[in-house]
């Protein structure tokens, strides 16, 4: 029981905080519960398909294949593949992390995992189309160029740090 409480201590603390908020400010408490419910429904609509795809990726893609295309020896090809996969992905950023975990488990280089997450978060094709239509193609291209440079620079820095401290990133 203690282990269960310890594991879910953040959730329990937030529930207690929400109960206090509800008691002190009922209107704000109700709004908080509604926002929490809406976020939970949205998350539950995305996660089942993501986990199905993760299961398929885990079963269908052999570790050797992942290592060949995205592992340590993949070079530019692995970086481009990670970038394209991240840019073509759909869904919120929290859906990228389970996929990144499977990539790590299958032997993808950390650099490519970081590039994948960076591309997922900033270079999605629908986002670029929306930006071009609302803010103009010049802004969209300028932001895209800086984001791509930033993704590769940050991924290199993080990969270097991960290589200097190898056992500190748990891979399950």
C-alpha positions as a Markdown table, in Angstrom:
| # | Residue | x | y | z |
|---|---|---|---|---|
| 1 | Unk | 0.0 | 0.0 | 0.0 |
| 2 | Unk | 2.9 | 2.4 | 0.9 |
| 3 | Unk | 4.5 | 1.7 | -2.5 |
| 4 | Unk | 1.2 | 2.4 | -4.3 |
| 5 | Unk | 0.8 | 5.7 | -2.5 |
| 6 | Unk | 4.5 | 6.6 | -3.1 |
| 7 | Unk | 4.1 | 5.8 | -6.8 |
| 8 | Unk | 1.0 | 8.0 | -7.2 |
| 9 | Unk | 1.9 | 10.7 | -4.7 |
| 10 | Unk | 1.9 | 13.5 | -7.4 |
| 11 | Unk | -1.6 | 12.5 | -8.5 |
| 12 | Unk | -2.8 | 12.3 | -4.9 |
| 13 | Unk | -1.3 | 15.7 | -4.1 |
| 14 | Unk | -3.1 | 17.2 | -7.1 |
| 15 | Unk | -6.4 | 15.6 | -6.1 |
| 16 | Unk | -6.0 | 17.0 | -2.6 |
| 17 | Unk | -5.1 | 20.4 | -4.0 |
| 18 | Unk | -8.2 | 20.3 | -6.2 |
| 19 | Unk | -10.4 | 19.3 | -3.3 |
| 20 | Unk | -9.1 | 22.3 | -1.3 |
| 21 | Unk | -9.6 | 24.6 | -4.3 |
| 22 | Unk | -13.1 | 23.2 | -4.7 |
| 23 | Unk | -13.9 | 23.9 | -1.0 |
| 24 | Unk | -12.5 | 27.4 | -1.0 |
| 25 | Unk | -13.5 | 28.5 | -4.5 |
| 26 | Unk | -16.3 | 26.3 | -5.9 |
| 27 | Unk | -16.5 | 27.9 | -9.3 |
| 28 | Unk | -12.7 | 27.7 | -9.9 |
| 29 | Unk | -12.8 | 24.1 | -8.6 |
| 30 | Unk | -15.5 | 23.2 | -11.0 |
| 31 | Unk | -13.6 | 24.8 | -13.9 |
| 32 | Unk | -10.5 | 22.8 | -12.8 |
| 33 | Unk | -12.4 | 19.5 | -12.8 |
| 34 | Unk | -13.9 | 20.3 | -16.3 |
| 35 | Unk | -10.4 | 21.2 | -17.7 |
| 36 | Unk | -9.0 | 18.0 | -16.2 |
| 37 | Unk | -11.8 | 15.9 | -17.6 |
| 38 | Unk | -11.4 | 17.4 | -21.1 |
| 39 | Unk | -7.7 | 16.8 | -21.1 |
| 40 | Unk | -8.1 | 13.2 | -19.9 |
| 41 | Unk | -10.7 | 12.6 | -22.7 |
| 42 | Unk | -8.4 | 14.1 | -25.3 |
| 43 | Unk | -5.4 | 12.0 | -24.0 |
| 44 | Unk | -7.5 | 8.8 | -24.0 |
| 45 | Unk | -8.5 | 9.4 | -27.6 |
| 46 | Unk | -4.9 | 9.6 | -28.7 |
| 47 | Unk | -3.2 | 7.0 | -26.6 |
| 48 | Unk | -4.9 | 3.7 | -27.6 |
| 49 | Unk | -4.0 | 4.1 | -31.3 |
| 50 | Unk | -0.5 | 5.1 | -30.4 |
| 51 | Unk | 0.0 | 2.1 | -28.2 |
| 52 | Unk | -1.4 | -0.2 | -31.0 |
| 53 | Unk | 1.1 | 1.3 | -33.4 |
| 54 | Unk | 3.9 | 0.9 | -30.8 |
| 55 | Unk | 3.0 | -2.7 | -30.4 |
| 56 | Unk | 3.1 | -3.2 | -34.2 |
| 57 | Unk | 6.4 | -1.4 | -34.4 |
| 58 | Unk | 7.8 | -3.5 | -31.6 |
| 59 | Unk | 6.8 | -6.8 | -33.3 |
| 60 | Unk | 7.3 | -5.9 | -37.0 |
| 61 | Unk | 10.6 | -4.0 | -36.9 |
| 62 | Unk | 13.5 | -6.1 | -36.0 |
| 63 | Unk | 16.2 | -4.7 | -33.7 |
| 64 | Unk | 18.8 | -5.2 | -36.5 |
| 65 | Unk | 16.7 | -3.2 | -39.0 |
| 66 | Unk | 16.3 | -0.3 | -36.5 |
| 67 | Unk | 20.0 | -0.4 | -35.8 |
| 68 | Unk | 20.8 | -0.4 | -39.5 |
| 69 | Unk | 18.7 | 2.6 | -40.4 |
| 70 | Unk | 18.8 | 4.6 | -37.1 |
| 71 | Unk | 21.6 | 3.1 | -35.0 |
| 72 | Unk | 25.1 | 4.3 | -34.4 |
| 73 | Unk | 26.3 | 3.6 | -38.0 |
| 74 | Unk | 23.3 | 5.2 | -39.7 |
| 75 | Unk | 24.9 | 8.6 | -40.2 |
| 76 | Unk | 23.1 | 11.2 | -42.2 |
| 77 | Unk | 20.5 | 8.7 | -43.4 |
| 78 | Unk | 19.4 | 8.0 | -39.8 |
| 79 | Unk | 19.2 | 11.7 | -39.0 |
| 80 | Unk | 17.1 | 12.4 | -42.1 |
| 81 | Unk | 14.9 | 9.4 | -41.4 |
| 82 | Unk | 14.3 | 10.5 | -37.8 |
| 83 | Unk | 13.6 | 14.1 | -39.0 |
| 84 | Unk | 11.1 | 12.9 | -41.6 |
| 85 | Unk | 9.3 | 10.6 | -39.2 |
| 86 | Unk | 9.0 | 13.3 | -36.7 |
| 87 | Unk | 7.8 | 15.9 | -39.2 |
| 88 | Unk | 5.2 | 13.5 | -40.7 |
| 89 | Unk | 3.8 | 12.4 | -37.4 |
| 90 | Unk | 0.4 | 13.4 | -36.2 |
| 91 | Unk | -0.8 | 14.0 | -32.6 |
| 92 | Unk | 0.4 | 15.8 | -29.5 |
| 93 | Unk | 4.0 | 15.7 | -28.3 |
| 94 | Unk | 3.3 | 13.4 | -25.4 |
| 95 | Unk | 2.6 | 10.7 | -28.0 |
| 96 | Unk | 6.2 | 10.9 | -29.3 |
| 97 | Unk | 7.8 | 9.8 | -26.0 |
| 98 | Unk | 6.5 | 6.2 | -26.0 |
| 99 | Unk | 7.6 | 5.9 | -29.7 |
| 100 | Unk | 11.0 | 7.3 | -28.7 |
| 101 | Unk | 11.2 | 4.7 | -26.0 |
| 102 | Unk | 10.6 | 1.9 | -28.5 |
| 103 | Unk | 13.2 | 3.4 | -30.8 |
| 104 | Unk | 15.8 | 3.4 | -27.9 |
| 105 | Unk | 14.9 | -0.2 | -27.0 |
| 106 | Unk | 15.4 | -1.2 | -30.6 |
| 107 | Unk | 18.9 | 0.3 | -30.8 |
| 108 | Unk | 18.3 | 3.7 | -32.4 |
| 109 | Unk | 21.1 | 6.2 | -31.7 |
| 110 | Unk | 20.2 | 8.8 | -29.1 |
| 111 | Unk | 21.0 | 11.6 | -31.6 |
| 112 | Unk | 18.3 | 10.2 | -33.9 |
| 113 | Unk | 15.8 | 9.9 | -31.0 |
| 114 | Unk | 16.4 | 13.6 | -30.1 |
| 115 | Unk | 16.0 | 14.7 | -33.7 |
| 116 | Unk | 12.8 | 12.7 | -33.9 |
| 117 | Unk | 11.4 | 14.4 | -30.8 |
| 118 | Unk | 12.5 | 17.8 | -31.9 |
| 119 | Unk | 11.0 | 17.4 | -35.4 |
| 120 | Unk | 7.8 | 16.1 | -33.9 |
| 121 | Unk | 7.5 | 19.2 | -31.7 |
| 122 | Unk | 8.3 | 21.9 | -34.2 |
| 123 | Unk | 8.2 | 20.9 | -37.9 |
| 124 | Unk | 4.9 | 19.2 | -38.4 |
| 125 | Unk | 3.6 | 19.6 | -41.9 |
| 126 | Unk | 0.1 | 20.8 | -40.9 |
| 127 | Unk | 1.6 | 23.3 | -38.5 |
| 128 | Unk | 3.8 | 24.7 | -41.4 |
| 129 | Unk | 0.7 | 25.0 | -43.7 |
| 130 | Unk | -1.2 | 26.8 | -40.9 |
| 131 | Unk | 1.6 | 29.2 | -40.2 |
| 132 | Unk | 2.1 | 29.9 | -43.9 |
| 133 | Unk | -1.6 | 30.7 | -44.3 |
| 134 | Unk | -1.9 | 32.9 | -41.2 |
| 135 | Unk | 1.5 | 34.4 | -40.6 |
| 136 | Unk | 2.9 | 34.3 | -44.1 |
| 137 | Unk | 5.3 | 32.1 | -45.9 |
| 138 | Unk | 8.3 | 34.3 | -45.0 |
| 139 | Unk | 7.7 | 33.9 | -41.3 |
| 140 | Unk | 7.1 | 30.2 | -41.7 |
| 141 | Unk | 10.3 | 29.6 | -43.7 |
| 142 | Unk | 12.4 | 31.7 | -41.2 |
| 143 | Unk | 11.0 | 29.8 | -38.2 |
| 144 | Unk | 11.5 | 26.5 | -40.0 |
| 145 | Unk | 15.2 | 27.2 | -40.8 |
| 146 | Unk | 15.9 | 28.3 | -37.2 |
| 147 | Unk | 14.0 | 25.3 | -35.8 |
| 148 | Unk | 15.8 | 22.8 | -38.0 |
| 149 | Unk | 19.2 | 24.3 | -37.1 |
| 150 | Unk | 18.2 | 24.3 | -33.4 |
| 151 | Unk | 17.0 | 20.7 | -33.5 |
| 152 | Unk | 20.3 | 19.4 | -34.9 |
| 153 | Unk | 22.4 | 21.6 | -32.5 |
| 154 | Unk | 20.4 | 20.6 | -29.4 |
| 155 | Unk | 20.3 | 16.9 | -30.5 |
| 156 | Unk | 24.1 | 16.9 | -30.9 |
| 157 | Unk | 24.6 | 18.5 | -27.5 |
| 158 | Unk | 22.2 | 16.0 | -25.8 |
| 159 | Unk | 23.8 | 13.0 | -27.7 |
| 160 | Unk | 27.2 | 14.1 | -26.5 |
| 161 | Unk | 26.0 | 14.4 | -22.9 |
| 162 | Unk | 24.3 | 10.9 | -23.2 |
| 163 | Unk | 27.6 | 9.4 | -24.5 |
| 164 | Unk | 29.6 | 11.0 | -21.6 |
| 165 | Unk | 27.1 | 9.5 | -19.1 |
| 166 | Unk | 26.1 | 6.1 | -20.6 |
| 167 | Unk | 24.0 | 4.2 | -18.0 |
| 168 | Unk | 22.1 | 7.2 | -16.7 |
| 169 | Unk | 19.4 | 7.0 | -19.4 |
| 170 | Unk | 17.3 | 4.0 | -18.6 |
| 171 | Unk | 16.2 | 1.9 | -21.6 |
| 172 | Unk | 13.6 | -0.7 | -20.9 |
